[in-house]
C-alpha cells in the first residue's frame, strides 16, 4: 500500500510503506512520481521493488529515474531509463516493478491518452 505524503499540480510525491520479503531485510524506499502530464499512479496496484540481493549485500543505495509510457487504459506500454542509480541491478528492479503498476492516464479534451511520465525510486538501506 502506498501512502500519499504530498500532492501538487506539478508533482505527486508518494512514500512507500511496505514490508520486506522474507529473504531480505526491510528497506526504506520512496517513490516519487513527477508526471510530464496529468497522468499519475494508482498506487493500490503497485508492489515495492525487491532490493536486489547483491546490491543489498554491498550496501548500494541510489535513485533510479524511470520513464513510463502510460497508455489510455492506465497500463505501462513501454519503459526507459532516464537516470541511473549508479547500479544496473537497482535500475532494473525498479523498472520491472513499476512496469507492473496501474496509473491514472493523462487526459486530453476529456479523453484518456498515452503519455510519458518520469518516476523516481529511491533505494535507501535501513
Secondary structure, 3 states (H helix, E strand, C coil): CEEEEEECCCCEEEEECCCCCCCCCCCEEEEEEEECCCCEEEHHHCCCCCCCHHHHHCCCCEEEEEEEEECCCCEEEEEEEEECCCCHHHHHHHHHHHCCCEEECEEECCEEECEEEEEEEEEECC
